[in-house]
């Protein structure tokens, strides 16, 4: 019998975190955030990290809740442990292969505690890497080729990548130069589209994937509201602090919300323009997320607010 895990998937602002917490409360679950931006410390508002608290072990007083969860520090949201958050500093490189190893370790720990592992997030490739035990490409870097690619514009890189790997361009962040460079690098070195180079390995888990399907108009409204709330909660100050410490060129700062506010702080555009661009780019990102997830016929799609208790109970039987 393979360990049973649940994955909550869907576009940004669809309500994944709330659903995951509800399931965790009812079925003794712990949550792993599968979000390639929430791994960074100090990037809280712009990545929509759930609001919670870090609980630390007090060894002199005989420990705390962390003894139960096997960690010196545990991030609790409504009493539910969340993992995959604040793993590295914003100027630290962190790969999907590293996250896969981290998530597998956490899943094993949860299973050993008799708890239900719940993956939640919108970074589709990272989720697939764990769910399907993908054998990630080990193509070594070609420093000369990489340097020539990095010297080109984002638009030029995306145009060539679209010619070589049209399927890959449907889901890649075309504003993320680092990912475009790597995708093109691997494609050129191997002669095979980057999007086709990850093969599934032996199944490690029995997975129930629940997808949240939100009408496009409703989702766009939620995205606009979320961005406005981020601004009100201090996104500009957050980006300013990060910019002062790390600059705007590190990979973590190329994410939606951060790159636009960076341009505002650098005097390249007005705040109103930056905010509107954040909203537009987030809508496009949500569309790419749905394109990715809709390809997986194993996902059970529901509308937000729909009870999933029976679905989960039947799966765990």
Secondary structure, DSSP 8 states (H G I E B T S, - for coil): --EEEEEEEESTTSSHHHHHHHHHHHTTEEEEE--TTTTBTT--TTTT----EEEE--GGGT--HHHHHTSSEEEEETTEEEESSS-B-TTS---HHHHHHHHHHHHHHHHHTT-EEEEE-S-HHHHHHHHTTEE-------HHHHHHHHTS-HHHHHHHHHHH-HHHHTTS-TT-HHHHHHHHHHHHHHSS-GGG--EE-S--EEEEEEEE---HHHHHHHHHHHHHHHHHTTHHHHHHHHHHHH-S-SGGGGSTTHHHHHHHHTTSS-HHHHHHHHHHHHHHHHHHHHHHHHT-TT-EEE-TT---HHHHHHHH-
